């Protein structure tokens, strides 16, 4: 990457941050961000391989948007950042969250066939079409270390046990009509997906 390209990316990050600051002032000290600008900086930091900058940004995001689960791409970028920041336990938790946000993303990353899942209950983003503009691949040399780690993690007991439990609950949910029972199942699914989420900042 040339100095000019680096400068261009850094300028883009600064413009986004300024727009977010202007948004906060406009709405009386609270963020509105109807354009979703808050999701854009991580990709730019990762293009620069500036993982410390990305980590600082995610810390800021977690503080200012604590209830925002983010898009699958955003969560995947967070996983990459945590891994290269050597926060491995947190990276594992974020990888699980990423997977359950869209169960096609890891297949896309590893260049495996994308097969539409036959299920009634989907998360907001759990569709193959969400992977069409996915910017990351296991073939990217700068992600080689992360690729090796993720390949091993998705085979681990922690990951596979979470997937089995989650899928069983998902099946129960699809066959359950009682509102109270559905709420209990959804809460159990939520706990699996967001386990240890408070430790990710």
Secondary structure, 3 states (H helix, E strand, C coil): CCHHHHHHHHHHHHHHHHHHHHHHHHCCCCCCCCCCHHHCHHHHHHHCCCHHHHHHHHHHHHHHCCCCCCCHHHHHHHHHHHHHCCCHHHHHHHHHHHHHHCCCHHHHHCCCCCCCCCCCCCCCCCCHHHHCCCCCCCCCHHHHHHHHHHHHHCCCHHHHHHHHHHHHHHHHHHCCCCHHHHHHHHHHHHHHHCCCHHHHC
